[in-house]
Structures are given as structure tokens and as C-alpha cells.
Amino acid sequence: MEITINKIGLSILIIFSSFAIASCKREIKADIAQDSILVKKQELLKEYALCNCVSLASNKDTVVNNDISLAIYREITDYTDLKVYKIIDSISKNAADSIHPSIIADYGDKKPILLDCITFYKSKKLDSLVKTFNVTIDNNK
């Protein structure tokens, strides 16, 4: 006995398969969009760490004292767990505290603040730490 699928059955099978494939594609695109947002938030958090390092190492000089960047970064990164910022603040303080005056006499006792803070920003240590923070992404933002 030969099993045959009539045209209606075949059409229904094709329609259901199309919906299943389209649904999977939408889900994959949504996952990619979520991952892209997460990577962007992680990069912004690293920039927050850089600003914080400069701010802490600069001893609140006039320029840094008037800068609102840290507040803006907190606003746009939007991590709901405030422990994230405490951890980043702590590691930024450690980086700032480790900046020592230059040993080169021509520079006096001045510190290479931007150089060392940028090195901190590019460090694997900061990168690894930031990647451990998971965020719930609010698609309305």
C-alpha cells in the first residue's frame, strides 16, 4: 500500500514549516540584538571605569570637579544592580591609586594619569570583570 499526501496536506505541511522557520529566524535576530545591546552596555561600563579612574587620580581638579560624565554613564548603562558600580568604583580606585609620579626628572613629580587610566581601560582584568555582569535589557530604553 502506497502512502500519498494530497495537495492540501502538503500545503498545510509547507505552511507550518514556513511559520516554524520564520519563528526561529525572529528568535535568532532577537538574540543577536540582545547580545549587541549587552556588548554596548559592557563597553559603556568600561568607559565609566575609565572616567572614574581619571576622576579619582586627578584629585578632583577643576576640570574633573565640573564633569558630569560619571552620572551620565550610570544613567545610560542602566545596571539595576548597584553593586556593579561599587565593584567598578573599587577597581577604578585601585587603578588610580597605583598611578605614581614619573621617575623622569623632566616631568617633575607629575603623574601619567591618562596614560595609566587608558592602560587600565584596555586591560584584560577590566574586560573580564565587565563581561561577568549580566543585565536585564529593557527594550523600551
C-alpha positions in Angstrom: 0.0 0.0 0.0 1.5 3.3 -1.0 1.1 6.3 1.2 0.3 9.5 -0.6 0.0 13.0 0.6 -2.7 15.0 -1.1 -2.2 18.6 -2.1 -4.0 20.0 0.9 -1.9 18.0 3.3 1.3 19.1 1.5 0.2 22.7 1.6 -0.5 22.6 5.3 2.9 21.0 5.9 4.6 23.7 3.9 2.7 26.5 5.7 3.6 25.1 9.2 7.2 24.6 8.2 7.4 28.2 6.9 6.0 29.5 10.2 8.4 27.4 12.2 11.4 28.7 10.2 10.2 32.3 10.4 9.8 32.0 14.1 13.3 30.6 14.5 14.7 33.5 12.4 12.9 36.1 14.6 14.2 34.4 17.7 17.8 34.4 16.4 17.6 38.0 15.4 16.2 38.9 18.8 19.1 37.0 20.5 21.6 38.8 18.3 20.0 42.2 19.1 20.1 41.3 22.9 23.8 40.3 22.6 24.6 43.6 20.7 22.9 45.7 23.4 24.8 43.7 26.1 28.1 44.3 24.5 27.4 48.0 24.1 26.4 48.3 27.8 29.6 46.5 28.8 31.7 48.9 26.7 29.9 51.8 28.3 30.6 50.4 31.7 34.3 50.2 30.8 34.2 53.9 29.7 32.6 54.6 33.1 35.6 52.9 34.7 38.0 55.0 32.7 36.2 58.2 33.7 36.2 57.1 37.3 39.9 56.3 37.2 40.8 59.7 35.8 38.5 61.4 38.3 40.0 59.6 41.3 43.6 60.1 40.1 43.1 63.8 39.4 42.2 64.6 43.0 39.1 66.4 41.8 40.9 69.2 40.0 38.7 71.9 38.4 38.0 70.1 35.1 37.1 66.8 36.7 35.1 68.5 39.5 32.8 70.1 36.9 32.5 67.0 34.8 29.2 65.1 34.9 30.3 62.1 32.8 30.1 59.6 35.6 26.5 60.4 36.3 25.7 60.2 32.6 27.4 56.8 32.2 25.4 55.5 35.2 22.3 56.7 33.5 23.0 55.2 30.1 24.5 51.9 31.3 21.4 51.4 33.5 22.6 48.4 35.5 19.8 47.8 38.1 22.2 46.1 40.5 24.1 49.0 42.1 26.8 46.5 43.3 28.1 46.7 39.7 29.0 50.3 40.2 30.6 49.7 43.6 32.8 46.9 42.1 33.8 49.1 39.2 34.4 52.1 41.5 36.6 49.9 43.7 38.7 48.5 40.8 39.0 52.1 39.4 40.2 53.4 42.7 42.8 50.6 42.8 44.0 51.6 39.3 44.0 55.3 40.3 45.9 54.6 43.5 48.6 52.7 41.6 49.5 55.7 39.4 52.8 57.0 40.7 54.7 60.2 39.7 57.1 59.8 36.9 60.7 59.0 37.7 61.9 61.1 34.8 63.2 64.4 36.2 62.0 66.5 33.3 58.4 65.7 34.3 58.8 66.7 37.9 56.6 64.7 40.2 53.7 64.7 37.8 51.6 61.6 37.2 50.8 59.9 33.8 47.1 59.8 34.7 45.5 59.5 31.3 48.2 57.0 30.1 47.7 54.7 33.1 43.9 55.0 33.1 43.8 54.2 29.4 46.0 51.2 30.1 43.6 50.2 32.9 40.6 50.7 30.5 42.2 48.4 27.9 43.3 45.8 30.5 42.1 42.2 30.3 41.3 42.4 34.0 38.7 45.1 33.5 37.4 43.5 30.3 36.9 40.1 32.1 35.2 41.7 35.1 32.8 43.7 33.0 31.8 40.6 31.0 30.7 38.9 34.2 27.9 41.4 34.7 24.7 40.3 33.2 22.0 42.8 32.7 18.3 42.6 32.0 17.8 44.6 28.9 14.8 46.9 28.9 13.8 47.2 25.2 11.9 50.4 26.0 15.2 52.3 26.5 
